[in-house]
Amino acid sequence: MVEHVLVAPDKFKGSLTAAEVAARVSAGLGVPTVELPVADGGDGTVDAVVACGFDRVTLEVAGPTGEPVQASYGRRDDTAVVELSEASGLRRLPGGHEPLTATSYGTGELVRHAVTHGAKRIVLGLGGSASTDGGAGMAQALGARLLDASGQELGHGGGELSRLERIDISAFIDLSGVDVVVASDVDNPLLGPHGAAAVYGPQKGATADDVKLLESALSRLAAVATRTHGLVGAVEHDDVVRPMGVAGAPGAGAAGGVGFAALAFLRAEIRPGIEYLLDLLGFGEHVKGARLVITGEGSLDEQSLRGKAPVGVAQAAAAHGVPVVAVCGRRTLSDDDLRAAGIEAAYALTDLEPDPERCMAEAGPLLERLAARIAADRL
């Protein structure tokens, strides 16, 4: 069998999808390749799994402001891959940030559609969220009623949760026989200085006063969920994780607290995003017989070392003894940093074109040139 090069990049944000990156690299190499676009659960996850053989299912759901948007999830057999940023991401906010009112409701609509159409495994990718609502919107879309002291249902957004008095899940969707996996590398709890409001609220436009309000509101959600049958019912068979402990669980603060709702109401398991998705996409099979793996993303920087796709790919390739190089738009990591992460070398667009704007605009042709350089150096 002819040895191949496995091309397994993430997207170049703002320029190329992961599939487009893979295609450009393959075109420039001039040798047999297998293209396997990858993602870590954030933006571009649905695009990546669709490029690897999943069907794209598109429907109209509520965006972060409640206005309708067209959003997609990936479907193969009885597995559905739902990417939160598709329906509830910052990119769905054309008018700017809405820190107190943005909702995760549309993500719940995607999950509901997948379940009612036969999905038995939901992979929920968290990243790029516009909201800090503790996943309340997602839970509402799945049938939970979040009620104030007068029995009226709350509106959308984290700011509303300060009025929460009771949670009614009598009409919650039946998830018996459905496994839910959260693909996320965020290990923040729901509350506190490392929680959803404090750490991620400002990234979504929250002022200092907004952060205080959201922290109080999320604390209210955790407290009410603990003392009402809403959360207790969701974990009543769990002898280890007690209800209030869910708020402190690693990953509960992911995506503005959607991780909390996934744990509490969907009985989800949180798995490292890139590791789980590589398994789902069959990386272990595709890397067999490869002489080189080429991975990459738009910026190779300190964030890349915290569970992002290129490092995950490098670790997975190392288990098979296959060397790894990376392509990127730019890099700030040293050679030592790269080698410590299992990446032998990185080839950046800025090596060819120092103007960042031209790198963005001409990323495709530049990637082909980088790939030709890799072929000359490595193949």
C-alpha positions in Angstrom: 0.0 0.0 0.0 1.3 3.5 -0.9 2.0 5.5 2.2 -0.1 8.6 2.5 -0.1 11.9 4.3 -3.0 12.5 6.6 -4.1 16.1 6.4 -6.1 16.8 9.6 -6.4 20.6 10.2 -8.9 22.8 12.0 -10.3 25.9 10.3 -8.4 29.1 9.7 -11.0 31.3 11.4 -12.2 34.1 9.1 -10.5 32.6 6.0 -11.0 29.0 5.3 -13.0 26.1 6.8 -11.2 23.0 7.9 -12.2 21.2 4.8 -10.9 24.0 2.6 -7.6 24.0 4.5 -7.3 20.3 4.0 -8.0 20.6 0.3 -5.5 23.3 -0.3 -2.7 21.5 1.6 -3.4 18.3 -0.3 -3.3 20.2 -3.6 0.1 21.6 -2.8 1.7 18.4 -1.6 1.5 16.5 -4.8 1.5 13.1 -3.0 -1.3 10.7 -2.0 -3.3 12.2 0.9 -6.2 11.5 3.1 -8.2 14.6 4.1 -9.7 14.6 7.6 -10.9 18.1 8.6 -11.2 18.2 12.4 -12.7 20.5 15.1 -12.6 20.7 18.9 -16.3 21.3 19.6 -16.3 25.1 18.9 -17.0 27.0 15.7 -16.7 24.8 12.6 -17.5 21.5 14.3 -20.6 20.8 12.1 -18.7 21.8 9.0 -15.9 19.4 9.9 -18.1 16.4 10.6 -20.1 17.0 7.4 -16.9 17.1 5.4 -16.1 13.7 7.0 -19.4 12.0 5.9 -22.1 13.3 8.3 -25.3 14.6 6.7 -26.2 18.3 7.3 -29.6 18.9 8.8 -30.7 22.5 8.6 -33.7 24.1 10.3 -35.0 27.4 11.5 -34.5 28.0 15.2 -34.2 31.0 17.6 -30.9 32.9 17.5 -29.4 34.5 20.6 -31.9 37.4 20.5 -34.9 35.2 19.7 -34.9 36.2 16.1 -35.1 33.2 13.7 -31.8 31.9 12.1 -31.0 29.0 9.9 -28.8 26.6 11.8 -27.5 23.1 11.2 -26.4 20.0 13.0 -24.6 16.9 11.7 -26.2 13.5 11.5 -24.9 10.0 10.8 -26.9 6.9 11.7 -28.2 7.6 15.2 -25.5 10.1 16.2 -26.1 13.9 16.0 -23.4 16.5 16.4 -24.9 19.8 17.7 -22.6 22.8 17.7 -23.8 25.5 20.1 -22.4 28.3 18.0 -24.6 27.4 15.1 -27.7 28.6 16.8 -26.5 30.5 19.9 -23.1 31.8 18.9 -21.6 35.3 19.0 -21.6 35.3 15.3 -25.4 35.2 15.3 -25.5 38.7 17.0 -25.5 41.2 14.1 -26.2 44.1 16.4 -23.4 43.5 18.9 -23.3 41.8 22.4 -26.4 41.2 24.5 -24.9 39.9 27.8 -28.1 39.9 29.8 -30.7 38.8 27.3 -28.9 36.5 24.9 -30.3 32.9 25.0 -29.2 29.4 24.3 -32.8 28.4 23.3 -31.9 27.7 19.7 -29.4 25.1 20.7 -32.1 23.3 22.6 -34.3 23.3 19.5 -31.5 21.6 17.6 -31.2 19.0 20.3 -35.0 18.5 20.4 -35.1 18.0 16.6 -32.3 15.5 16.6 -33.9 13.5 19.4 -37.4 13.5 18.0 -35.9 12.3 14.7 -34.3 9.3 16.2 -30.9 10.3 17.5 -29.6 8.1 20.3 -26.3 9.9 20.8 -26.1 13.7 21.0 -22.6 15.2 20.8 -22.9 18.8 22.0 -20.0 21.0 21.1 -19.6 24.0 23.3 -17.8 27.1 22.2 -18.4 30.6 20.9 -21.5 31.2 23.0 -23.3 34.5 22.9 -25.2 33.9 26.2 -24.6 33.6 29.9 -27.9 32.0 30.7 -26.7 28.8 32.5 -28.3 26.8 29.6 -31.7 27.9 30.8 -32.8 28.7 27.2 -31.7 25.3 26.1 -33.6 23.7 28.9 -36.7 25.7 28.1 -36.6 24.6 24.5 -36.5 21.0 25.7 -39.6 21.5 27.8 -38.5 22.9 31.2 -40.6 25.7 32.6 -38.7 28.3 34.6 -41.2 30.1 36.8 -41.2 33.2 39.0 -42.9 33.6 42.3 -46.3 34.2 40.6 -46.0 31.2 38.4 -45.2 33.1 35.3 -42.6 31.8 32.9 -39.4 33.7 32.7 -38.2 35.4 29.6 -34.9 34.7 27.9 -31.4 35.5 29.0 -29.2 35.3 32.1 -30.6 38.5 33.6 -34.0 36.9 34.0 -32.8 34.1 36.2 -32.6 36.4 39.3 -36.4 36.1 39.4 -36.4 32.3 39.2 -38.5 30.5 41.9 -39.3 27.1 40.6 -38.5 24.7 37.7 -41.1 22.4 36.3 -39.9 19.6 34.1 -43.2 17.7 33.8 -43.2 18.3 30.1 -39.5 17.8 29.5 -38.5 15.8 26.5 -38.0 12.1 27.0 -34.3 11.3 26.9 -34.5 7.7 28.0 -32.1 5.7 25.8 -30.3 8.9 24.6 -26.6 9.4 25.5 -25.5 13.0 25.6 -21.8 13.9 25.4 -20.5 17.4 25.8 -17.3 18.0 23.8 -15.5 20.8 25.5 -12.1 21.6 26.8 -13.3 24.2 29.3 -13.1 23.1 32.9 -14.6 26.2 34.6 -17.3 25.7 37.2 -20.6 27.5 36.9 -19.9 30.0 39.7 -17.2 31.9 41.4 -14.0 33.8 40.2 -13.4 31.1 37.6 -17.0 30.7 36.7 -19.1 31.5 33.6 -20.0 35.1 34.5 -16.6 36.2 35.8 -14.4 34.6 33.2 -16.5 34.7 30.0 -19.1 37.4 30.7 -16.8 40.3 29.7 -16.0 38.5 26.4 -19.7 38.8 25.6 -20.0 42.5 26.4 -20.8 42.2 30.1 -19.8 45.2 32.3 -18.6 44.8 35.8 -22.2 45.4 37.1 -23.5 42.9 34.5 -21.1 40.3 35.8 -22.3 40.8 39.3 -25.9 40.5 38.2 -25.2 37.4 36.1 -23.2 35.7 38.9 -26.2 36.2 41.2 -28.6 35.0 38.6 -26.6 31.8 37.9 -26.3 31.2 41.6 -30.1 31.5 41.8 -30.4 29.0 39.0 -28.2 26.5 40.8 -30.0 27.0 44.1 -33.5 26.6 42.7 -32.5 23.7 40.6 -31.2 22.0 43.8 -34.3 22.5 45.9 -36.9 21.7 43.2 -37.6 18.5 41.4 -36.2 20.0 38.2 -32.6 19.1 38.9 -33.2 16.5 41.6 -35.2 14.5 39.1 -32.4 14.7 36.6 -29.8 13.2 38.9 -31.8 11.1 41.3 -30.1 7.9 40.3 -26.6 9.3 40.8 -25.1 8.3 44.1 -21.9 10.3 43.6 -22.8 13.7 42.1 -25.3 15.5 44.3 -27.4 18.3 42.7 -25.5 21.3 44.1 -22.3 19.6 43.2 -23.2 19.9 39.5 -22.6 23.7 39.6 -19.1 23.1 40.8 -18.3 20.3 38.3 -15.5 21.0 35.9 -17.1 22.2 32.7 -20.3 23.4 34.2 -19.3 27.0 33.3 -18.7 26.1 29.6 -20.6 28.2 27.0 -22.0 30.6 29.6 -23.2 27.8 31.8 -24.7 25.5 29.1 -22.4 22.9 30.5 -24.3 23.1 33.8 -27.7 22.6 32.0 -26.2 19.7 30.1 -25.0 18.0 33.2 -28.1 18.8 35.2 -31.0 18.2 32.8 -29.5 16.0 30.1 -27.3 13.8 32.3 -24.4 14.5 30.0 -20.9 13.3 30.2 -18.2 15.9 29.5 -15.3 14.7 27.4 -12.2 16.6 26.0 -13.5 18.1 22.8 -10.7 17.3 20.3 -10.0 13.9 21.8 -13.6 12.8 21.5 -14.2 14.2 18.1 -11.0 12.5 16.7 -12.5 9.2 17.9 -15.8 10.0 16.3 -14.2 10.9 13.0 -12.1 7.7 13.0 -8.7 9.3 13.2 -7.1 6.1 14.5 -8.1 4.3 11.3 -7.0 7.0 9.0 -3.6 7.5 10.5 -2.6 3.8 10.0 0.0 3.6 7.3 0.5 7.4 7.2 4.1 8.7 6.9 3.2 12.2 8.0 0.3 14.0 9.6 -0.2 17.7 8.8 -2.5 19.6 11.2 -3.0 23.3 11.8 -5.2 26.2 12.6 -5.3 29.9 12.0 -3.1 30.9 14.9 -0.7 28.7 16.7 -0.4 30.4 20.1 -0.6 29.8 23.8 -4.3 28.9 23.5 -3.3 26.1 21.1 -1.6 24.4 24.0 -4.8 24.3 26.0 -6.6 21.4 24.3 -7.0 22.9 20.8 -7.1 20.8 17.7 -3.5 20.8 16.5 -2.1 19.6 19.9 -4.9 17.0 20.1 -4.0 15.7 16.6 -0.3 15.6 17.5 -1.0 13.6 20.7 -3.2 11.1 18.8 -0.6 10.7 16.0 2.2 10.2 18.6 0.3 7.1 19.8 0.8 5.6 16.3 4.4 6.8 16.0 3.6 9.2 13.1 5.4 12.5 12.9 3.4 15.7 12.8 3.9 19.2 11.3 1.5 22.1 11.4 0.4 24.8 9.0 -1.0 28.1 10.4 -1.7 31.7 9.5 0.7 32.9 12.1 2.5 31.5 15.1 3.8 32.8 18.4 4.9 29.5 19.8 8.6 28.8 20.0 10.2 25.7 18.4 10.6 24.2 21.9 6.9 24.8 22.6 6.0 23.1 19.4 8.3 20.1 20.1 6.9 19.7 23.6 3.4 19.6 22.1 4.5 16.8 19.7 4.7 19.1 16.6 8.1 18.8 14.8 7.7 22.1 12.9 5.2 24.8 11.9 4.8 26.5 8.6 3.1 29.9 8.7 1.5 31.9 6.0 3.4 34.9 7.4 6.6 33.1 6.5 5.6 33.8 2.9 3.6 37.0 3.2 4.2 39.4 6.1 1.0 41.4 5.6 -1.7 39.8 7.8 -4.5 41.1 5.6 -3.1 39.6 2.5 -2.6 36.3 4.4 -6.3 36.3 5.2 -7.4 37.2 1.7 -5.0 34.9 -0.1 -4.9 32.0 2.5 -5.7 29.3 -0.1 -2.9 29.9 -2.6 -0.5 30.6 0.2 -1.3 27.3 1.8 -0.6 25.5 -1.4 2.8 27.1 -1.5 3.4 26.1 2.2 2.4 22.5 1.4 4.9 22.4 -1.5 7.6 23.6 1.0 6.6 20.8 3.4 6.8 18.3 0.5 10.3 19.5 -0.3 11.4 19.4 3.3 9.7 16.2 4.6 8.6 13.9 1.8 
